[in-house]
């Protein structure tokens, strides 16, 4: 996705308390923050989740939005939260499985509500194939990575500006955020435009890239179960 080295740099640090940690405690009424964390994660990745619904179910945009809203409401119920287990895979993988199961269940309910002639219910044990499941899954991963990158870029800009380093972000913007399909300006062109040297441009870009990697990893750590999964998710992100 970023076209940059997937290495996060530096030695492993103690893995932070993650949203998974909070979510796993969701069944405990004394832990009110679990729903807050999960809700924040779902809101951040609303678009890829909604598009995944749309692709899998061949739904209209409005149908996909309605199902996404209802899916979130059900996901936040304690019985669903209690079934979350980082040992079964990443949060991204958990969402995929949950969406697939929800969509199959929704189809069964729709079949029961719309009989033609005699009521024909889909057997409970049936698992009708979802439309383009593999292709939709790959698209979901790309959309997920895009949403992650957008969140990281927004945080990078806010971080630099709050630190009085807006001029660093301007170099990054000119070099890395040029219009898609447009020609990326050279270091010399950026230096000329900003009235500085190529060496300064390289230095500022290096810092921005380093901080962007740190931010991406921090966002991944919010839903990764451990350092190993976080690294795998980062490599997956960097390769998309």
Buried (B, 14 or more C-beta within 10 A) or exposed (E): BBEEEBEBEEEEEEBEEBBBBBBBBBBEEEBEEBBEBBEEBBEBBBBBBBBBBBBBBEBEEEBBBBBBEEBBEEBBEEEBBBEBEBEEEBBBBBBBEBBBEBBBEBBBEEBEEEEEEEEEEBEEEEEEEBEEEEEBBEBBBEBBBBBBBEBBBEBBBEBBEEEEBEEBBBBBBBBBEEEEEEEEBEBEBBBBEBEBEBEBBBBBBEBBBBBBBBBBBBBBBBBBBEBEBBBBBBEBBBEB
